[in-house]
Amino acid sequence: MNIPMVDLQGQYRTLKDEIEPALLQALADARYILGPNVQAFEQEAADYLGVRHALGCASGTDALHLVLRAAGIGPGDEVITTAFTFIATAEAIRYCGATPVFVDILPDSLNIDPDAVRAAVSERTRAILPVHLFGQSADMDAITAIAEEHGLKVIEDCAQSFGAAYRKRMTGGIGDAGAYSFFPSKNLGGFGDGGLVTTNDDTLAERIRILRNHGSSQQYHHDVIGYNSRLDELQAVVLRIKLKRIDDYNRNRLRVAQTYNRLLEGSGLVTPKIPDDRDHIFHQYTLLCDPERRDAIKTHVLNRGIACAVYYPIPLHRQKAFADAPPVALPVTEETSLRCLSFPVFPEMTEQQIETVCAAIREAL
Ligand SMILES: *Cc1c(COP(=O)(O)O)cnc(C)c1O
């Protein structure tokens, strides 16, 4: 039995009868740029996430970039963030000419450590950019408290957290803005690239609306140099259909994680904690193992036809692309990058598939 990290083909089969006619209708309607489905999706996403504004854009990377630019972050500014994430988090900071300041993570949640954030605040700090990694919210009360104390913006990287909540508040509406990705393998994934910015700040929303559309609020009037970064109408068709099912998808991911945790009890592996005050949506199911054993476990599981992957093998402060940044010591980040191993998790995953994965893991041990 082959088990992929995510089963996009399986999911497509369950949606086909609804998606195909809706896509054909949008093709026939021919309102391809910022059309009715984008507008409807933005409203539906804003309602679901409980925010005043949701604005589509071309990717999650662009969502981060647009927010940072709209927040006025530029050369000379510092943005405190995590190095244990996908590169887009810090790329977007660099696009603005600002400097990412990498701080360490907490060993249990693998999210940014608020004490480390506090220690890194300088004269030049303008924003904190937490990532809700693997579908679990960062410690937002602690982070917003630091931001308020120092007059900083909080920009949430929600690429992995669509529908995740912190103390009953949806991620993406807690800080000044949230940036979402609809890359196909995310919890809410399109059939290509797409992104979304959320905010309760009317001014920020208006700036983003202008920036994503060539710096223009009125056709052929350009107030600033902007970008071509819009959510595609066909992606919006798909996302509207999947948004109706997101709670069900996320509930099933939690079910998969709970089953893994139960089946791996006593294995000696560190399984992810499921905290009481956060709705974890398990974008990834990530174990920590002995660094000497990781490659052997991975090879064994892959040989059984089961996908598994290391997210992330090289933290950002160790990447060549950030070689010019001042060197930092991030011991928890570095240790985690040697110990982490992620296994398949998707809503359609059967109990039998989870048992098969766990059996392969146990054999490897
Ligand atoms: C996927 C991802 C992004 C980038 O999203 P794209 O839509 O691929 O540009 C940013 N941050 C994190 C944490 C991600 O996982």
The ligand as a MOL file (V3000), in Angstrom:
LIG
                    3D

  0  0  0     0  0            999 V3000
M  V30 BEGIN CTAB
M  V30 COUNTS 15 15 0 0 0
M  V30 BEGIN ATOM
M  V30 1 C 3.8280 27.5960 2.0920 0
M  V30 2 C 4.3630 28.6050 3.0010 0
M  V30 3 C 4.5780 29.9380 2.6060 0
M  V30 4 C 4.5040 30.4010 1.1710 0
M  V30 5 O 3.3430 30.1740 0.5110 0
M  V30 6 P 3.3050 30.1240 -1.0910 0
M  V30 7 O 1.8530 30.1860 -1.3870 0
M  V30 8 O 3.9220 28.8450 -1.5070 0
M  V30 9 O 4.0290 31.3090 -1.6160 0
M  V30 10 C 4.9830 30.8500 3.5710 0
M  V30 11 N 5.1910 30.4830 4.8410 0
M  V30 12 C 5.0180 29.2130 5.2510 0
M  V30 13 C 5.2610 28.8910 6.6850 0
M  V30 14 C 4.6130 28.2230 4.3490 0
M  V30 15 O 4.4670 26.9770 4.7730 0
M  V30 END ATOM
M  V30 BEGIN BOND
M  V30 1 1 1 2
M  V30 2 1 2 3
M  V30 3 2 2 14
M  V30 4 1 3 4
M  V30 5 2 3 10
M  V30 6 1 4 5
M  V30 7 1 5 6
M  V30 8 2 6 7
M  V30 9 1 6 8
M  V30 10 1 6 9
M  V30 11 1 10 11
M  V30 12 2 11 12
M  V30 13 1 12 13
M  V30 14 1 12 14
M  V30 15 1 14 15
M  V30 END BOND
M  V30 END CTAB
M  END
